[in-house]
Amino acid sequence: MTTPFKADRKSADPVPSVRARDTRPSDRPQRSRSLMRKYEVASLATDGSVRYSQHIAPATATFEGAFSAFARGTMLQTSSGPCAIEDLVPGDHLLCADGTAKPVTWIGSMTMVPSAPVERPELTRLTRIMADTFGLSRPMPDLVCGPGARLFRCPAELRGISMQTQLLTPVRAFVDGINVIEVTPPAPVTLYHLCLPHHAIIRAAGLEVETYHPGPTLLRDMGVNMKTLYMSLFPHLGSEDEFGPLVHPRAGQSTLDSLSAA
């Protein structure tokens, strides 16, 4: 986080009282500083209470993907009716695409700051899906998603490549510049993601989307210290195995790369 610079009036004195700092380059190697971010977590404890915590962790796609699916104001379908994601509390039940209702066990949030330095440019972009893009009230109203969102549908361009008729696909794969567009917000935006007891497909503004899951390889490829830091963001879990299996296949990165290159 950058602290605004405040000019010191004494620095305007034309005769400095101390020798100026030597700004000549040093032969000593400079250590690059990792970008860090504050993440906020609300989790469901085993006794049914809700616990809130704040964490400082790397501002990378690996970590931000767990917090950046839905923009503030996204309407989710609960067992009691539609609810804005910012009003959701762990313990509330969401309706899943299979017709069951499952309790929310974890809600993560972060603030996207468009002007902040990021690991990749797409981490400062949102995807807006216009109302009725995929059919009547699909979505309704417009659905604004962050970089971590995946829709439960297969892009038309992939239907001849993939054997699956439906895939969990990153929302940016549907950008067409007309009905689905990428936008850079002019001001900071709060983004959210959530977990149920197991990976599931829920409805956001009428579209099927996935709950958070790290996937089969993300944790496997992490070092011990980074994995420990990552798992500290999920205090409701005793181990990484409790994420369980994916409820449905995801579009592979190689397939998405071939799509973007087409």
PASE-998180 format. One record per residue (C-alpha): residue in one letter; x, y, z. Coordinates in steps of 0.25 Angstrom, whole numbers, padded with zeros to 4 digits, always signed. Layout:
<atoms>
AXYZ/...
</atoms>
This chain:
<atoms>
M+0000+0000+0000/T+0006+0014-0004/T+0005+0025+0007/P+0002+0038+0001/F+0015+0047+0001/K+0014+0059+0010/A+0023+0071+0007/D+0032+0075+0019/R+0032+0090+0020/K+0046+0090+0025/S+0051+0083+0012/A+0048+0097+0005/D+0060+0103+0013/P+0071+0106+0002/V+0082+0102+0012/P+0079+0088+0017/S+0084+0085+0031/V+0088+0071+0027/R+0095+0065+0015/A+0086+0060+0004/R+0085+0045+0003/D+0094+0038-0007/T+0085+0034-0019/R+0096+0028-0027/P+0094+0014-0032/S+0099+0003-0022/D+0107-0009-0026/R+0099-0017-0016/P+0087-0025-0022/Q+0073-0020-0020/R+0063-0029-0014/S+0049-0027-0021/R+0037-0025-0012/S+0025-0034-0014/L+0012-0027-0016/M+0003-0030-0004/R-0012-0028-0001/K-0022-0028+0010/Y-0033-0039+0009/E-0045-0040+0018/V-0051-0054+0022/A-0064-0058+0029/S-0065-0073+0032/L-0074-0082+0039/A-0069-0088+0052/T-0072-0103+0056/D-0081-0097+0067/G-0089-0089+0057/S-0083-0076+0060/V-0078-0066+0050/R-0063-0062+0051/Y-0057-0050+0044/S-0043-0048+0041/Q-0033-0040+0032/H-0021-0045+0025/I-0009-0039+0018/A-0005-0048+0006/P+0001-0047-0008/A-0006-0039-0018/T-0005-0050-0029/A-0015-0057-0037/T-0013-0069-0029/F-0019-0062-0016/E-0028-0052-0023/G-0035-0063-0030/A-0041-0067-0017/F-0047-0054-0014/S-0051-0048-0028/A-0063-0055-0034/F-0075-0045-0032/A-0076-0030-0031/R-0083-0024-0019/G-0098-0024-0023/T-0098-0037-0029/M-0112-0044-0026/L-0111-0059-0021/Q-0122-0069-0020/T-0124-0073-0005/S-0134-0082+0001/S-0141-0069+0006/G-0141-0062-0008/P-0131-0053-0015/C-0120-0047-0006/A-0109-0037-0010/I-0095-0044-0008/E-0091-0033+0002/D-0103-0036+0011/L-0100-0051+0011/V-0095-0057+0024/P-0088-0071+0026/G-0099-0080+0030/D-0109-0075+0020/H-0114-0086+0010/L-0111-0084-0005/L-0119-0092-0015/C-0111-0100-0024/A-0113-0104-0038/D-0116-0118-0034/G-0128-0113-0026/T-0122-0115-0012/A-0119-0104-0002/K-0106-0103+0004/P-0100-0094+0015/V-0090-0083+0012/T-0077-0087+0020/W-0068-0076+0015/I-0068-0062+0009/G-0056-0055+0005/S-0055-0041+0000/M-0044-0031-0006/T-0044-0017-0011/M-0040-0016-0026/V-0032-0003-0028/P-0031+0000-0043/S-0019+0009-0041/A-0011-0001-0032/P+0001-0009-0038/V-0003-0023-0041/E+0003-0036-0046/R-0005-0037-0059/P-0013-0026-0065/E-0026-0034-0066/L-0026-0034-0050/T-0031-0019-0051/R-0043-0022-0061/L-0057-0026-0058/T-0066-0034-0068/R-0080-0029-0070/I-0091-0038-0076/M-0103-0031-0081/A-0117-0035-0077/D-0123-0046-0086/T-0109-0049-0093/F-0111-0064-0091/G-0126-0064-0091/L-0138-0058-0084/S-0134-0053-0071/R-0120-0060-0072/P-0115-0051-0066/M-0125-0041-0060/P-0121-0031-0058/D-0106-0029-0063/L-0096-0038-0056/V-0083-0032-0053/C-0072-0042-0050/G-0058-0041-0045/P-0046-0049-0051/G-0048-0061-0042/A-0062-0064-0047/R-0066-0076-0055/L-0079-0079-0063/F-0085-0093-0064/R-0086-0092-0079/C-0077-0095-0091/P-0073-0084-0101/A-0078-0087-0115/E-0064-0087-0120/L-0061-0098-0111/R-0072-0108-0114/G-0065-0114-0126/I-0052-0116-0118/S-0057-0121-0104/M-0065-0134-0102/Q-0072-0127-0091/T-0085-0119-0094/Q-0084-0111-0081/L-0071-0106-0075/L-0067-0097-0063/T-0061-0086-0072/P-0054-0073-0067/V-0064-0062-0070/R-0054-0054-0079/A-0055-0065-0089/F-0069-0060-0093/V-0065-0046-0096/D-0070-0042-0110/G-0069-0027-0109/I-0084-0026-0110/N-0092-0034-0100/V-0081-0037-0091/I-0070-0027-0089/E-0058-0024-0081/V-0058-0011-0073/T-0048-0004-0064/P-0055+0002-0052/P-0052+0017-0050/A-0052+0015-0035/P-0049+0004-0025/V-0059-0008-0025/T-0062-0019-0014/L-0061-0033-0020/Y-0066-0046-0013/H-0065-0061-0014/L-0071-0072-0005/C-0070-0086-0002/L-0081-0097+0002/P-0078-0110+0009/H-0073-0115-0005/H-0071-0109-0018/A-0084-0106-0025/I-0092-0098-0036/I-0101-0087-0031/R-0109-0076-0038/A-0104-0062-0039/A-0114-0052-0046/G-0120-0065-0053/L-0107-0070-0058/E-0100-0083-0053/V-0087-0080-0047/E-0077-0088-0038/T-0074-0086-0023/Y-0059-0085-0020/H-0050-0097-0021/P-0034-0096-0023/G-0035-0107-0034/P-0027-0120-0035/T-0013-0114-0037/L-0012-0100-0030/L-0008-0106-0016/R+0000-0117-0021/D+0009-0107-0028/M+0011-0098-0016/G+0023-0098-0007/V+0021-0102+0008/N+0021-0087+0013/M+0012-0082+0002/K+0002-0093+0004/T+0002-0090+0019/L-0001-0076+0017/Y-0012-0079+0006/M-0019-0089+0015/S-0019-0079+0027/L-0029-0071+0018/F-0039-0083+0020/P-0040-0084+0035/H-0052-0093+0034/L-0044-0104+0027/G-0036-0114+0035/S-0028-0118+0023/E-0027-0116+0008/D-0034-0129+0005/E-0047-0123+0011/F-0049-0115-0002/G-0053-0128-0008/P-0054-0131-0023/L-0059-0122-0034/V-0073-0124-0036/H-0071-0122-0051/P-0059-0121-0061/R-0053-0108-0064/A-0048-0103-0077/G-0033-0105-0078/Q-0023-0094-0079/S-0018-0100-0092/T-0032-0100-0098/L-0034-0085-0094/D-0021-0081-0100/S-0024-0087-0113/L-0038-0080-0113/S-0031-0066-0110/A-0021-0069-0121/A-0032-0072-0131/
</atoms>
